[in-house]
Amino acid sequence: MDDERVRTELVAVITAVVDGVPRVLTADDGPRLPSGPLRSDHRSLQGGLRAWVEQQTGHRLGYVEQLYTFADPGRASAGGRRVISVSYLGLTRVGSSGPAWAGWYDFFPWEDRRPEPDLPDPVAQLGERLLQWTGRGDDDETARRRLRAEVTFGLHGRPWRPELALQRYELLYEAGLVPESPFGAADVRLAPGATMAHDHRRILATGVARLRAMIQYRPVVFELMPAEFTLGQLQDVVEALAGQHVHKQNFRRLVQQQDLVEETGHTHAGTGGRPAMLFRFRREVLDERQVGGTKLPVQRVR
């Protein structure tokens, strides 16, 4: 039967922020995400995922939620069986800079828009190559490609939207500018960034996009914070995830106006100046904001 040739794979996108760098938990020292097949002895999809992650990385999962199911017909294992991947997004405070934890921006350098004045801008360089790929004609297909390139990469004065990380990767794939794409030409200069096995870089891009969208309307960023933190530390984590800076005063005003945090009465002396007040997340927010949502600001970069 055809159904017997379909295999279900469980894939984990586990994120932590360490020293201002968003990192993802990997297996085999980097080339793939923790994953494994759903087995008959797994009591649930999530239970199977937790078992594979702990077996392959030694990491015990905390908060996870289902991310996306990848079921494209072209996704096949070496044995020719069709593979359906059920992915989960997890957030943790337990991360490190060790080999199992790889930086997001090692895989997607163009997604980090925090200014580095002495380095070339990867978005500008990719934009030029994408516009060459779109062509210069006036037909509908060319116009559609050009519009996609301009919107997803913030070209020609359009705003940069951090939550379009997946669309940017998929456009580079379609243009043949990433090594895993079958559409590339031998003489094409590829986009920078490390690759991953199978389509795990696409799965990771999906997780990056989802988390960037979530931090704008849900307080999930606090899953990445210690029990007590300064507002500066909170802003650093938001900026690391978004890949861009936010306005300091606007950020603090919005966080405090929405009663997301409360003072602990303690201070932190490691800021180099006057001790900073320590805060904690108000867990009551999860009940109070079920209807209206909770918005953390992400500044648009043009």
Summary of the structure (lengths in Angstrom):
residues: 302
radius of gyration: 20.8
end to end distance: 53.4
largest distance: 69.9
contacts: 876
relative contact order: 0.13
helix: 37%
strand: 21%
